Amino acid sequence: MEGAEEELERRSKFLHSLIQKKKAVEQHEQNESLNVRVRASDMPFPLQSQAFRCARDHLDSMPPGKLDSKRLALALKKEFDSTYGPAWHCIVGTSFGSYVTHSLGGFLYFSIDKVYVLLFKTAVEPLDQ
């Protein structure tokens, strides 16, 4: 019986690895179609996809050659605050430096076209008075 359990575990791990590979390929294909390149992330794929789509939609709505980085940053922040709760922060530009502390699973740094986006979440704790 022990051999059967080991075989079942081995097959389960194999199937899980195939699913992960398929998800990674799909994610890569989506990134290519949106002209996105992930620079660093510990964010789950569904949240990354939402950030990419939101950024792409807002960039496409801007006049060509007229980047409004504040508007894009505000749109991403509001989208993530309303969907995933506070406190999301967003930095958008063509050249910037940063060093941030973020919540686990809440960090994404990517480029879309020639614009760089840093989106991250921090923990919010009530003030003791």
TORVEXZA-173168 format. One record per atom (N, C-alpha, C): residue in one letter; atom name; z, x, y. Coordinates in nm, 3 decimals. Example, Ala and Ser with C-alpha at 12.3 -4.5 7.8 and 13.67 -1.06 7.14 Angstrom:
// TORVEXZA-173168
+---------+-------+---------+---------+---------+
| residuo | atomo |      pz |      px |      py |
+---------+-------+---------+---------+---------+
|       A |     N |   0.780 |   1.319 |  -0.569 |
|       A |    CA |   0.780 |   1.230 |  -0.450 |
|       A |     C |   0.780 |   1.320 |  -0.330 |
|       S |     N |   0.708 |   1.285 |  -0.225 |
|       S |    CA |   0.714 |   1.367 |  -0.106 |
|       S |     C |   0.787 |   1.290 |   0.003 |
+---------+-------+---------+---------+---------+
***
This chain:
// TORVEXZA-173168
+---------+-------+---------+---------+---------+
| residuo | atomo |      pz |      px |      py |
+---------+-------+---------+---------+---------+
|       M |     N |   0.000 |   0.082 |  -0.119 |
|       M |    CA |   0.000 |   0.000 |   0.000 |
|       M |     C |   0.000 |   0.086 |   0.126 |
|       E |     N |   0.069 |   0.199 |   0.119 |
|       E |    CA |   0.078 |   0.288 |   0.235 |
|       E |     C |  -0.060 |   0.342 |   0.274 |
|       G |     N |  -0.142 |   0.373 |   0.177 |
|       G |    CA |  -0.278 |   0.421 |   0.203 |
|       G |     C |  -0.361 |   0.317 |   0.276 |
|       A |     N |  -0.343 |   0.190 |   0.240 |
|       A |    CA |  -0.417 |   0.081 |   0.305 |
|       A |     C |  -0.375 |   0.069 |   0.451 |
|       E |     N |  -0.246 |   0.084 |   0.479 |
|       E |    CA |  -0.197 |   0.076 |   0.616 |
|       E |     C |  -0.250 |   0.191 |   0.700 |
|       E |     N |  -0.255 |   0.309 |   0.643 |
|       E |    CA |  -0.310 |   0.426 |   0.713 |
|       E |     C |  -0.458 |   0.406 |   0.744 |
|       E |     N |  -0.532 |   0.351 |   0.646 |
|       E |    CA |  -0.675 |   0.324 |   0.666 |
|       E |     C |  -0.695 |   0.219 |   0.776 |
|       L |     N |  -0.613 |   0.116 |   0.776 |
|       L |    CA |  -0.622 |   0.013 |   0.879 |
|       L |     C |  -0.592 |   0.071 |   1.017 |
|       E |     N |  -0.493 |   0.158 |   1.025 |
|       E |    CA |  -0.459 |   0.224 |   1.152 |
|       E |     C |  -0.573 |   0.313 |   1.198 |
|       R |     N |  -0.633 |   0.388 |   1.106 |
|       R |    CA |  -0.744 |   0.476 |   1.139 |
|       R |     C |  -0.863 |   0.395 |   1.192 |
|       R |     N |  -0.894 |   0.285 |   1.125 |
|       R |    CA |  -1.005 |   0.200 |   1.169 |
|       R |     C |  -0.976 |   0.136 |   1.304 |
|       S |     N |  -0.854 |   0.096 |   1.325 |
|       S |    CA |  -0.814 |   0.036 |   1.452 |
|       S |     C |  -0.831 |   0.135 |   1.567 |
|       K |     N |  -0.788 |   0.258 |   1.546 |
|       K |    CA |  -0.804 |   0.363 |   1.648 |
|       K |     C |  -0.951 |   0.390 |   1.675 |
|       F |     N |  -1.033 |   0.392 |   1.568 |
|       F |    CA |  -1.176 |   0.416 |   1.583 |
|       F |     C |  -1.240 |   0.306 |   1.666 |
|       L |     N |  -1.210 |   0.181 |   1.635 |
|       L |    CA |  -1.266 |   0.068 |   1.710 |
|       L |     C |  -1.221 |   0.071 |   1.856 |
|       H |     N |  -1.095 |   0.105 |   1.877 |
|       H |    CA |  -1.044 |   0.116 |   2.014 |
|       H |     C |  -1.119 |   0.224 |   2.092 |
|       S |     N |  -1.148 |   0.337 |   2.028 |
|       S |    CA |  -1.221 |   0.444 |   2.096 |
|       S |     C |  -1.364 |   0.401 |   2.128 |
|       L |     N |  -1.428 |   0.324 |   2.038 |
|       L |    CA |  -1.563 |   0.273 |   2.065 |
|       L |     C |  -1.563 |   0.178 |   2.184 |
|       I |     N |  -1.463 |   0.092 |   2.191 |
|       I |    CA |  -1.452 |  -0.003 |   2.303 |
|       I |     C |  -1.432 |   0.073 |   2.433 |
|       Q |     N |  -1.347 |   0.174 |   2.433 |
|       Q |    CA |  -1.323 |   0.254 |   2.554 |
|       Q |     C |  -1.449 |   0.325 |   2.599 |
|       K |     N |  -1.525 |   0.379 |   2.504 |
|       K |    CA |  -1.650 |   0.448 |   2.537 |
|       K |     C |  -1.750 |   0.350 |   2.598 |
|       K |     N |  -1.761 |   0.231 |   2.541 |
|       K |    CA |  -1.853 |   0.129 |   2.593 |
|       K |     C |  -1.814 |   0.089 |   2.735 |
|       K |     N |  -1.684 |   0.071 |   2.759 |
|       K |    CA |  -1.636 |   0.037 |   2.893 |
|       K |     C |  -1.669 |   0.149 |   2.993 |
|       A |     N |  -1.652 |   0.272 |   2.950 |
|       A |    CA |  -1.681 |   0.385 |   3.038 |
|       A |     C |  -1.830 |   0.391 |   3.072 |
|       V |     N |  -1.916 |   0.364 |   2.975 |
|       V |    CA |  -2.061 |   0.364 |   2.999 |
|       V |     C |  -2.097 |   0.252 |   3.095 |
|       E |     N |  -2.042 |   0.133 |   3.073 |
|       E |    CA |  -2.069 |   0.019 |   3.162 |
|       E |     C |  -2.022 |   0.049 |   3.305 |
|       Q |     N |  -1.904 |   0.111 |   3.316 |
|       Q |    CA |  -1.851 |   0.146 |   3.448 |
|       Q |     C |  -1.943 |   0.245 |   3.518 |
|       H |     N |  -1.992 |   0.344 |   3.444 |
|       H |    CA |  -2.081 |   0.444 |   3.500 |
|       H |     C |  -2.211 |   0.379 |   3.548 |
|       E |     N |  -2.266 |   0.288 |   3.469 |
|       E |    CA |  -2.389 |   0.219 |   3.507 |
|       E |     C |  -2.368 |   0.136 |   3.633 |
|       Q |     N |  -2.255 |   0.069 |   3.642 |
|       Q |    CA |  -2.226 |  -0.010 |   3.763 |
|       Q |     C |  -2.213 |   0.081 |   3.884 |
|       N |     N |  -2.146 |   0.193 |   3.868 |
|       N |    CA |  -2.130 |   0.287 |   3.978 |
|       N |     C |  -2.265 |   0.337 |   4.028 |
|       E |     N |  -2.355 |   0.365 |   3.935 |
|       E |    CA |  -2.488 |   0.411 |   3.971 |
|       E |     C |  -2.562 |   0.305 |   4.053 |
|       S |     N |  -2.553 |   0.179 |   4.010 |
|       S |    CA |  -2.625 |   0.072 |   4.080 |
|       S |     C |  -2.570 |   0.048 |   4.220 |
|       L |     N |  -2.441 |   0.074 |   4.241 |
|       L |    CA |  -2.380 |   0.055 |   4.373 |
|       L |     C |  -2.382 |   0.183 |   4.456 |
|       N |     N |  -2.433 |   0.292 |   4.399 |
|       N |    CA |  -2.434 |   0.423 |   4.465 |
|       N |     C |  -2.292 |   0.472 |   4.493 |
|       V |     N |  -2.206 |   0.459 |   4.393 |
|       V |    CA |  -2.065 |   0.495 |   4.404 |
|       V |     C |  -2.038 |   0.618 |   4.318 |
|       R |     N |  -1.951 |   0.705 |   4.370 |
|       R |    CA |  -1.906 |   0.820 |   4.291 |
|       R |     C |  -1.754 |   0.829 |   4.304 |
|       V |     N |  -1.686 |   0.818 |   4.192 |
|       V |    CA |  -1.541 |   0.828 |   4.191 |
|       V |     C |  -1.503 |   0.974 |   4.203 |
|       R |     N |  -1.419 |   1.004 |   4.300 |
|       R |    CA |  -1.373 |   1.141 |   4.322 |
|       R |     C |  -1.240 |   1.165 |   4.250 |
|       A |     N |  -1.150 |   1.068 |   4.257 |
|       A |    CA |  -1.021 |   1.076 |   4.187 |
|       A |     C |  -0.965 |   0.935 |   4.174 |
|       S |     N |  -0.898 |   0.907 |   4.062 |
|       S |    CA |  -0.845 |   0.773 |   4.043 |
|       S |     C |  -0.744 |   0.769 |   3.930 |
|       D |     N |  -0.645 |   0.683 |   3.946 |
|       D |    CA |  -0.561 |   0.644 |   3.833 |
|       D |     C |  -0.554 |   0.491 |   3.830 |
|       M |     N |  -0.654 |   0.427 |   3.892 |
|       M |    CA |  -0.661 |   0.282 |   3.904 |
|       M |     C |  -0.738 |   0.224 |   3.785 |
|       P |     N |  -0.694 |   0.110 |   3.731 |
|       P |    CA |  -0.768 |   0.045 |   3.622 |
|       P |     C |  -0.910 |   0.009 |   3.665 |
|       F |     N |  -1.002 |   0.008 |   3.568 |
|       F |    CA |  -1.143 |  -0.019 |   3.597 |
|       F |     C |  -1.167 |  -0.151 |   3.670 |
|       P |     N |  -1.102 |  -0.261 |   3.632 |
|       P |    CA |  -1.130 |  -0.386 |   3.705 |
|       P |     C |  -1.097 |  -0.378 |   3.854 |
|       L |     N |  -0.989 |  -0.309 |   3.890 |
|       L |    CA |  -0.954 |  -0.293 |   4.032 |
|       L |     C |  -1.054 |  -0.201 |   4.101 |
|       Q |     N |  -1.097 |  -0.096 |   4.031 |
|       Q |    CA |  -1.199 |  -0.008 |   4.088 |
|       Q |     C |  -1.326 |  -0.087 |   4.118 |
|       S |     N |  -1.367 |  -0.168 |   4.023 |
|       S |    CA |  -1.489 |  -0.247 |   4.041 |
|       S |     C |  -1.478 |  -0.340 |   4.160 |
|       Q |     N |  -1.361 |  -0.399 |   4.177 |
|       Q |    CA |  -1.341 |  -0.488 |   4.292 |
|       Q |     C |  -1.352 |  -0.410 |   4.423 |
|       A |     N |  -1.294 |  -0.291 |   4.427 |
|       A |    CA |  -1.302 |  -0.208 |   4.548 |
|       A |     C |  -1.446 |  -0.168 |   4.577 |
|       F |     N |  -1.520 |  -0.129 |   4.473 |
|       F |    CA |  -1.660 |  -0.090 |   4.492 |
|       F |     C |  -1.742 |  -0.206 |   4.545 |
|       R |     N |  -1.725 |  -0.324 |   4.485 |
|       R |    CA |  -1.802 |  -0.441 |   4.525 |
|       R |     C |  -1.769 |  -0.481 |   4.669 |
|       C |     N |  -1.640 |  -0.480 |   4.703 |
|       C |    CA |  -1.598 |  -0.515 |   4.839 |
|       C |     C |  -1.656 |  -0.416 |   4.940 |
|       A |     N |  -1.648 |  -0.288 |   4.909 |
|       A |    CA |  -1.702 |  -0.186 |   4.999 |
|       A |     C |  -1.854 |  -0.200 |   5.014 |
|       R |     N |  -1.922 |  -0.221 |   4.902 |
|       R |    CA |  -2.068 |  -0.236 |   4.906 |
|       R |     C |  -2.108 |  -0.357 |   4.990 |
|       D |     N |  -2.040 |  -0.470 |   4.968 |
|       D |    CA |  -2.072 |  -0.593 |   5.043 |
|       D |     C |  -2.053 |  -0.573 |   5.192 |
|       H |     N |  -1.944 |  -0.509 |   5.232 |
|       H |    CA |  -1.918 |  -0.489 |   5.375 |
|       H |     C |  -2.012 |  -0.386 |   5.436 |
|       L |     N |  -2.044 |  -0.281 |   5.362 |
|       L |    CA |  -2.140 |  -0.183 |   5.413 |
|       L |     C |  -2.278 |  -0.246 |   5.431 |
|       D |     N |  -2.317 |  -0.329 |   5.336 |
|       D |    CA |  -2.448 |  -0.395 |   5.345 |
|       D |     C |  -2.455 |  -0.495 |   5.460 |
|       S |     N |  -2.340 |  -0.548 |   5.501 |
|       S |    CA |  -2.339 |  -0.646 |   5.611 |
|       S |     C |  -2.342 |  -0.579 |   5.748 |
|       M |     N |  -2.323 |  -0.447 |   5.752 |
|       M |    CA |  -2.325 |  -0.374 |   5.879 |
|       M |     C |  -2.468 |  -0.336 |   5.916 |
|       P |     N |  -2.497 |  -0.328 |   6.046 |
|       P |    CA |  -2.632 |  -0.284 |   6.086 |
|       P |     C |  -2.659 |  -0.143 |   6.033 |
|       P |     N |  -2.783 |  -0.114 |   5.993 |
|       P |    CA |  -2.815 |   0.019 |   5.940 |
|       P |     C |  -2.777 |   0.130 |   6.038 |
|       G |     N |  -2.710 |   0.232 |   5.986 |
|       G |    CA |  -2.671 |   0.346 |   6.068 |
|       G |     C |  -2.550 |   0.321 |   6.156 |
|       K |     N |  -2.488 |   0.204 |   6.145 |
|       K |    CA |  -2.373 |   0.170 |   6.230 |
|       K |     C |  -2.250 |   0.148 |   6.143 |
|       L |     N |  -2.187 |   0.256 |   6.099 |
|       L |    CA |  -2.067 |   0.246 |   6.018 |
|       L |     C |  -1.949 |   0.206 |   6.104 |
|       D |     N |  -1.882 |   0.099 |   6.067 |
|       D |    CA |  -1.758 |   0.057 |   6.133 |
|       D |     C |  -1.646 |   0.083 |   6.032 |
|       S |     N |  -1.594 |   0.206 |   6.034 |
|       S |    CA |  -1.496 |   0.246 |   5.932 |
|       S |     C |  -1.368 |   0.166 |   5.940 |
|       K |     N |  -1.326 |   0.129 |   6.062 |
|       K |    CA |  -1.203 |   0.048 |   6.076 |
|       K |     C |  -1.220 |  -0.088 |   6.011 |
|       R |     N |  -1.337 |  -0.148 |   6.032 |
|       R |    CA |  -1.363 |  -0.280 |   5.975 |
|       R |     C |  -1.364 |  -0.274 |   5.822 |
|       L |     N |  -1.427 |  -0.172 |   5.767 |
|       L |    CA |  -1.432 |  -0.156 |   5.621 |
|       L |     C |  -1.291 |  -0.132 |   5.566 |
|       A |     N |  -1.213 |  -0.046 |   5.631 |
|       A |    CA |  -1.077 |  -0.018 |   5.585 |
|       A |     C |  -0.992 |  -0.145 |   5.589 |
|       L |     N |  -1.004 |  -0.221 |   5.696 |
|       L |    CA |  -0.927 |  -0.345 |   5.708 |
|       L |     C |  -0.967 |  -0.445 |   5.601 |
|       A |     N |  -1.096 |  -0.457 |   5.575 |
|       A |    CA |  -1.144 |  -0.551 |   5.473 |
|       A |     C |  -1.090 |  -0.515 |   5.334 |
|       L |     N |  -1.094 |  -0.387 |   5.299 |
|       L |    CA |  -1.042 |  -0.344 |   5.169 |
|       L |     C |  -0.891 |  -0.366 |   5.160 |
|       K |     N |  -0.820 |  -0.331 |   5.266 |
|       K |    CA |  -0.674 |  -0.350 |   5.267 |
|       K |     C |  -0.638 |  -0.496 |   5.251 |
|       K |     N |  -0.703 |  -0.583 |   5.328 |
|       K |    CA |  -0.672 |  -0.727 |   5.321 |
|       K |     C |  -0.706 |  -0.783 |   5.182 |
|       E |     N |  -0.819 |  -0.742 |   5.128 |
|       E |    CA |  -0.861 |  -0.788 |   4.995 |
|       E |     C |  -0.756 |  -0.752 |   4.891 |
|       F |     N |  -0.710 |  -0.628 |   4.893 |
|       F |    CA |  -0.615 |  -0.584 |   4.792 |
|       F |     C |  -0.474 |  -0.636 |   4.819 |
|       D |     N |  -0.434 |  -0.646 |   4.945 |
|       D |    CA |  -0.303 |  -0.706 |   4.976 |
|       D |     C |  -0.297 |  -0.851 |   4.928 |
|       S |     N |  -0.402 |  -0.926 |   4.954 |
|       S |    CA |  -0.400 |  -1.068 |   4.917 |
|       S |     C |  -0.410 |  -1.088 |   4.766 |
|       T |     N |  -0.483 |  -1.001 |   4.698 |
|       T |    CA |  -0.502 |  -1.017 |   4.554 |
|       T |     C |  -0.390 |  -0.955 |   4.472 |
|       Y |     N |  -0.344 |  -0.836 |   4.513 |
|       Y |    CA |  -0.249 |  -0.761 |   4.431 |
|       Y |     C |  -0.114 |  -0.739 |   4.498 |
|       G |     N |  -0.091 |  -0.801 |   4.614 |
|       G |    CA |   0.036 |  -0.788 |   4.684 |
|       G |     C |   0.043 |  -0.664 |   4.769 |
|       P |     N |   0.143 |  -0.659 |   4.858 |
|       P |    CA |   0.155 |  -0.544 |   4.948 |
|       P |     C |   0.202 |  -0.422 |   4.870 |
|       A |     N |   0.192 |  -0.307 |   4.918 |
|       A |    CA |   0.144 |  -0.261 |   5.045 |
|       A |     C |   0.032 |  -0.161 |   5.019 |
|       W |     N |  -0.092 |  -0.208 |   5.040 |
|       W |    CA |  -0.210 |  -0.125 |   5.022 |
|       W |     C |  -0.246 |  -0.057 |   5.153 |
|       H |     N |  -0.301 |   0.063 |   5.143 |
|       H |    CA |  -0.344 |   0.141 |   5.259 |
|       H |     C |  -0.485 |   0.188 |   5.232 |
|       C |     N |  -0.565 |   0.197 |   5.338 |
|       C |    CA |  -0.704 |   0.237 |   5.320 |
|       C |     C |  -0.747 |   0.328 |   5.435 |
|       I |     N |  -0.812 |   0.436 |   5.399 |
|       I |    CA |  -0.867 |   0.531 |   5.495 |
|       I |     C |  -1.016 |   0.542 |   5.464 |
|       V |     N |  -1.100 |   0.526 |   5.567 |
|       V |    CA |  -1.244 |   0.530 |   5.550 |
|       V |     C |  -1.304 |   0.624 |   5.653 |
|       G |     N |  -1.397 |   0.707 |   5.612 |
|       G |    CA |  -1.464 |   0.795 |   5.706 |
|       G |     C |  -1.561 |   0.889 |   5.636 |
|       T |     N |  -1.619 |   0.974 |   5.716 |
|       T |    CA |  -1.713 |   1.072 |   5.661 |
|       T |     C |  -1.649 |   1.210 |   5.646 |
|       S |     N |  -1.533 |   1.228 |   5.708 |
|       S |    CA |  -1.462 |   1.355 |   5.697 |
|       S |     C |  -1.315 |   1.335 |   5.732 |
|       F |     N |  -1.228 |   1.353 |   5.637 |
|       F |    CA |  -1.084 |   1.342 |   5.663 |
|       F |     C |  -1.008 |   1.415 |   5.553 |
|       G |     N |  -0.887 |   1.451 |   5.585 |
|       G |    CA |  -0.797 |   1.511 |   5.488 |
|       G |     C |  -0.681 |   1.416 |   5.466 |
|       S |     N |  -0.618 |   1.427 |   5.353 |
|       S |    CA |  -0.503 |   1.340 |   5.327 |
|       S |     C |  -0.414 |   1.402 |   5.220 |
|       Y |     N |  -0.292 |   1.355 |   5.221 |
|       Y |    CA |  -0.196 |   1.391 |   5.118 |
|       Y |     C |  -0.100 |   1.274 |   5.112 |
|       V |     N |  -0.108 |   1.194 |   5.007 |
|       V |    CA |  -0.032 |   1.070 |   5.002 |
|       V |     C |   0.049 |   1.058 |   4.875 |
|       T |     N |   0.152 |   0.975 |   4.882 |
|       T |    CA |   0.229 |   0.937 |   4.765 |
|       T |     C |   0.191 |   0.793 |   4.735 |
|       H |     N |   0.162 |   0.763 |   4.610 |
|       H |    CA |   0.115 |   0.629 |   4.575 |
|       H |     C |   0.187 |   0.577 |   4.452 |
|       S |     N |   0.179 |   0.447 |   4.434 |
|       S |    CA |   0.235 |   0.384 |   4.315 |
|       S |     C |   0.145 |   0.411 |   4.196 |
|       L |     N |   0.204 |   0.416 |   4.079 |
|       L |    CA |   0.130 |   0.441 |   3.956 |
|       L |     C |   0.022 |   0.334 |   3.936 |
|       G |     N |  -0.101 |   0.376 |   3.912 |
|       G |    CA |  -0.211 |   0.283 |   3.891 |
|       G |     C |  -0.269 |   0.228 |   4.020 |
|       G |     N |  -0.229 |   0.286 |   4.133 |
|       G |    CA |  -0.274 |   0.233 |   4.262 |
|       G |     C |  -0.339 |   0.336 |   4.350 |
|       F |     N |  -0.425 |   0.420 |   4.294 |
|       F |    CA |  -0.491 |   0.523 |   4.374 |
|       F |     C |  -0.638 |   0.530 |   4.339 |
|       L |     N |  -0.723 |   0.526 |   4.442 |
|       L |    CA |  -0.867 |   0.538 |   4.422 |
|       L |     C |  -0.929 |   0.611 |   4.541 |
|       Y |     N |  -1.000 |   0.717 |   4.511 |
|       Y |    CA |  -1.073 |   0.792 |   4.613 |
|       Y |     C |  -1.218 |   0.798 |   4.566 |
|       F |     N |  -1.309 |   0.739 |   4.645 |
|       F |    CA |  -1.449 |   0.734 |   4.604 |
|       F |     C |  -1.540 |   0.747 |   4.724 |
|       S |     N |  -1.666 |   0.778 |   4.694 |
|       S |    CA |  -1.768 |   0.779 |   4.798 |
|       S |     C |  -1.870 |   0.673 |   4.764 |
|       I |     N |  -1.924 |   0.613 |   4.869 |
|       I |    CA |  -2.028 |   0.513 |   4.854 |
|       I |     C |  -2.128 |   0.541 |   4.965 |
|       D |     N |  -2.251 |   0.569 |   4.928 |
|       D |    CA |  -2.350 |   0.624 |   5.020 |
|       D |     C |  -2.293 |   0.756 |   5.072 |
|       K |     N |  -2.276 |   0.772 |   5.202 |
|       K |    CA |  -2.217 |   0.895 |   5.255 |
|       K |     C |  -2.081 |   0.871 |   5.318 |
|       V |     N |  -2.016 |   0.763 |   5.276 |
|       V |    CA |  -1.886 |   0.723 |   5.329 |
|       V |     C |  -1.781 |   0.747 |   5.221 |
|       Y |     N |  -1.667 |   0.801 |   5.261 |
|       Y |    CA |  -1.558 |   0.826 |   5.168 |
|       Y |     C |  -1.447 |   0.724 |   5.193 |
|       V |     N |  -1.388 |   0.676 |   5.082 |
|       V |    CA |  -1.285 |   0.573 |   5.090 |
|       V |     C |  -1.166 |   0.618 |   5.007 |
|       L |     N |  -1.049 |   0.612 |   5.070 |
|       L |    CA |  -0.923 |   0.637 |   5.001 |
|       L |     C |  -0.843 |   0.508 |   5.007 |
|       L |     N |  -0.814 |   0.452 |   4.891 |
|       L |    CA |  -0.740 |   0.326 |   4.881 |
|       L |     C |  -0.620 |   0.352 |   4.791 |
|       F |     N |  -0.500 |   0.321 |   4.842 |
|       F |    CA |  -0.382 |   0.346 |   4.760 |
|       F |     C |  -0.272 |   0.246 |   4.791 |
|       K |     N |  -0.183 |   0.229 |   4.695 |
|       K |    CA |  -0.071 |   0.135 |   4.708 |
|       K |     C |   0.059 |   0.213 |   4.710 |
|       T |     N |   0.152 |   0.165 |   4.794 |
|       T |    CA |   0.285 |   0.223 |   4.796 |
|       T |     C |   0.385 |   0.113 |   4.762 |
|       A |     N |   0.499 |   0.152 |   4.713 |
|       A |    CA |   0.605 |   0.056 |   4.679 |
|       A |     C |   0.670 |   0.005 |   4.809 |
|       V |     N |   0.705 |  -0.121 |   4.808 |
|       V |    CA |   0.772 |  -0.181 |   4.922 |
|       V |     C |   0.912 |  -0.219 |   4.877 |
|       E |     N |   1.010 |  -0.168 |   4.947 |
|       E |    CA |   1.149 |  -0.199 |   4.914 |
|       E |     C |   1.215 |  -0.264 |   5.035 |
|       P |     N |   1.297 |  -0.367 |   5.012 |
|       P |    CA |   1.364 |  -0.433 |   5.126 |
|       P |     C |   1.463 |  -0.338 |   5.191 |
|       L |     N |   1.478 |  -0.353 |   5.322 |
|       L |    CA |   1.573 |  -0.273 |   5.397 |
|       L |     C |   1.714 |  -0.327 |   5.377 |
|       D |     N |   1.808 |  -0.237 |   5.349 |
|       D |    CA |   1.949 |  -0.279 |   5.340 |
|       D |     C |   2.008 |  -0.275 |   5.479 |
|       Q |     N |   2.074 |  -0.385 |   5.519 |
|       Q |    CA |   2.130 |  -0.389 |   5.656 |
|       Q |     C |   2.279 |  -0.392 |   5.655 |
+---------+-------+---------+---------+---------+
***
